[in-house]
């Protein structure tokens, strides 16, 4: 059975760079995260999965599976009784920003002594401004991780940023961004 594991990265994968991406997370500090050994993916929140193509979903799942395995947490099939359950929700929004280009022309000449008499000086000029709309898309991902036994939220992460249009660049950034995001998970990678 295919391992489903797209925890936290749906929007992350779209984002153009770590510097323009905002990551935040919070967790229950009373929970001992090192006791969890398995995780099952609950599924995509309604209305989220259609925003991704199957290639991006698979890349995200594989990247997160690698990161959780580094932390001693194995991915198990849905319904098999994992210690943790992960669910995910993503929202995208179309936005437009505007840039302005201004070109100014004029002339300069002599203005005489302290402005009196004939001479040169600044003269009338013309300036033209052009406004250029720039369309882009932003994405916000909210990932929730639950203690399966207690049915209690124990970790939640949010990613917000501009979605990368170039599919090749998205594919290249997946592992890097997932790894960066997972730094906020309470369990650190196990050193071998």
C-alpha positions as CSV (number, residue, x, y, z in Angstrom):
1,X,0.0,0.0,0.0
2,X,1.2,3.4,-0.9
3,X,2.5,5.5,2.1
4,X,0.6,8.8,2.3
5,X,2.6,11.4,3.9
6,X,2.2,15.0,2.8
7,X,2.3,16.5,6.3
8,X,3.0,20.2,6.3
9,X,4.5,20.5,2.8
10,X,1.6,21.1,0.5
11,X,2.0,24.8,0.2
12,X,5.7,24.6,1.1
13,X,6.5,22.8,-2.1
14,X,5.0,25.6,-4.1
15,X,6.9,28.3,-2.4
16,X,9.6,30.0,-4.3
17,X,12.3,30.1,-1.6
18,X,12.8,29.7,2.1
19,X,13.5,33.4,2.5
20,X,10.1,34.4,1.2
21,X,8.3,31.6,3.1
22,X,7.1,32.1,6.7
23,X,7.1,29.0,8.9
24,X,5.5,28.8,12.3
25,X,4.7,26.0,14.6
26,X,3.4,25.4,18.1
27,X,3.1,22.2,20.2
28,X,2.0,20.9,23.5
29,X,5.1,21.1,25.7
30,X,3.8,18.6,28.2
31,X,3.9,15.8,25.6
32,X,7.0,13.5,25.4
33,X,7.3,13.3,21.6
34,X,10.1,10.7,21.7
35,X,7.6,8.0,22.7
36,X,5.8,8.1,19.3
37,X,7.1,5.5,16.8
38,X,4.5,5.4,14.0
39,X,2.4,7.9,12.1
40,X,-0.5,7.5,9.8
41,X,-1.7,10.1,7.4
42,X,-5.4,10.8,8.0
43,X,-5.9,12.4,4.5
44,X,-6.4,15.7,2.8
45,X,-8.9,18.1,4.3
46,X,-11.9,18.5,2.1
47,X,-11.2,20.9,-0.8
48,X,-7.4,20.8,-0.4
49,X,-6.2,17.9,-2.5
50,X,-7.4,19.2,-5.9
51,X,-5.0,22.1,-5.5
52,X,-2.1,19.7,-6.1
53,X,-1.2,17.5,-8.9
54,X,-0.3,13.8,-8.3
55,X,3.4,14.4,-8.9
56,X,3.6,17.1,-6.2
57,X,1.7,15.0,-3.8
58,X,4.0,12.0,-4.2
59,X,7.1,14.2,-3.9
60,X,5.8,15.8,-0.7
61,X,4.9,12.4,0.8
62,X,8.3,10.9,0.1
63,X,10.1,14.0,1.5
64,X,8.2,13.9,4.7
65,X,8.5,10.1,5.0
66,X,12.3,10.5,4.9
67,X,12.2,13.3,7.5
68,X,10.1,11.4,9.9
69,X,12.1,8.2,9.5
70,X,15.2,10.3,10.4
71,X,13.4,11.0,13.7
72,X,12.6,7.3,14.3
73,X,9.0,7.6,13.3
74,X,7.8,5.1,10.7
75,X,4.9,5.8,8.3
76,X,2.1,3.2,8.5
77,X,-1.0,2.7,6.3
78,X,-4.2,4.6,7.2
79,X,-6.3,2.7,9.7
80,X,-3.4,0.6,11.0
81,X,-3.3,2.2,14.4
82,X,-0.4,4.6,14.2
83,X,0.7,6.5,17.3
84,X,0.2,9.8,15.5
85,X,-2.3,11.0,13.0
86,X,-1.6,13.9,10.7
87,X,-4.1,16.0,8.8
88,X,-3.6,18.8,6.4
89,X,-5.4,21.8,5.1
90,X,-4.3,24.2,2.3
91,X,-5.7,27.5,1.1
92,X,-4.5,29.4,-2.0
93,X,-5.3,33.0,-3.0
94,X,-4.8,34.9,-6.2
95,X,-3.2,38.3,-5.6
96,X,-2.0,41.2,-7.7
97,X,0.7,43.7,-6.9
98,X,1.7,46.8,-8.9
99,X,5.0,48.2,-9.9
100,X,5.4,51.7,-11.3
101,X,8.0,52.8,-13.8
102,X,8.6,56.6,-14.1
103,X,10.5,58.4,-16.9
104,X,11.2,62.1,-16.5
105,X,12.5,64.6,-19.1
106,X,13.3,68.3,-18.8
107,X,16.1,70.8,-19.5
108,X,18.6,72.6,-17.4
109,X,20.2,76.0,-18.1
110,X,22.0,79.0,-16.6
111,X,19.8,81.1,-14.3
112,X,21.9,84.3,-13.9
113,X,23.1,85.8,-10.6
114,X,20.9,84.8,-7.7
115,X,18.0,84.3,-10.0
116,X,18.1,87.8,-11.5
117,X,18.7,88.6,-15.1
118,X,18.9,86.3,-18.0
119,X,20.5,82.9,-17.6
120,X,20.1,79.3,-17.2
121,X,17.9,77.2,-14.9
122,X,15.6,74.2,-14.6
123,X,12.8,74.4,-17.1
124,X,9.5,72.6,-17.6
125,X,9.7,68.9,-18.0
126,X,7.6,65.9,-18.7
127,X,7.3,62.8,-16.6
128,X,5.4,59.6,-17.5
129,X,4.5,56.8,-15.2
130,X,3.4,53.4,-16.2
131,X,1.8,51.0,-13.8
132,X,2.4,47.3,-14.4
133,X,0.2,44.7,-12.6
134,X,1.9,41.5,-11.4
135,X,-0.3,38.5,-10.7
136,X,0.8,35.8,-8.3
137,X,-0.6,33.2,-6.0
138,X,0.0,32.7,-2.3
139,X,-0.6,29.5,-0.3
140,X,-1.2,28.8,3.4
141,X,-0.8,25.3,4.7
142,X,-2.0,24.3,8.2
143,X,-0.8,20.8,9.4
144,X,-2.1,19.3,12.5
145,X,-0.6,16.2,14.3
146,X,-2.7,14.4,16.8
147,X,-1.9,11.8,19.5
148,X,-4.1,9.0,18.2
149,X,-4.7,7.4,21.5
150,X,-5.9,10.5,23.3
151,X,-7.4,12.2,20.1
152,X,-5.6,15.4,21.1
153,X,-3.8,18.0,19.0
154,X,-0.1,18.0,20.0
155,X,1.6,19.8,17.1
156,X,0.5,22.3,14.5
157,X,2.6,24.0,11.8
158,X,1.8,26.7,9.3
159,X,3.5,27.7,6.1
160,X,2.7,30.9,4.2
161,X,4.3,32.2,1.0
162,X,4.2,32.8,-2.7
163,X,3.6,29.8,-4.8
164,X,6.3,28.9,-7.3
165,X,4.8,28.5,-10.8
166,X,7.8,26.6,-12.3
167,X,7.2,22.9,-11.7
168,X,10.9,22.0,-12.0
169,X,11.8,24.5,-9.3
170,X,9.1,23.3,-7.1
171,X,10.3,19.7,-7.5
172,X,13.9,20.8,-6.6
173,X,12.9,22.7,-3.5
174,X,10.7,20.0,-1.9
175,X,13.4,18.2,0.1
176,X,15.0,21.4,1.2
177,X,11.8,23.0,2.3
178,X,10.4,19.9,4.1
179,X,13.7,19.6,5.9
180,X,13.6,23.2,7.0
181,X,10.1,22.9,8.2
182,X,10.8,19.8,10.2
183,X,13.3,21.7,12.2
184,X,10.3,23.0,14.1
185,X,9.1,19.5,15.0
186,X,10.0,18.6,18.7
187,X,12.0,15.4,17.8
188,X,15.4,16.0,16.2
189,X,17.0,13.6,13.7
190,X,18.7,10.5,15.3
191,X,22.4,10.6,14.8
192,X,23.9,7.4,13.4
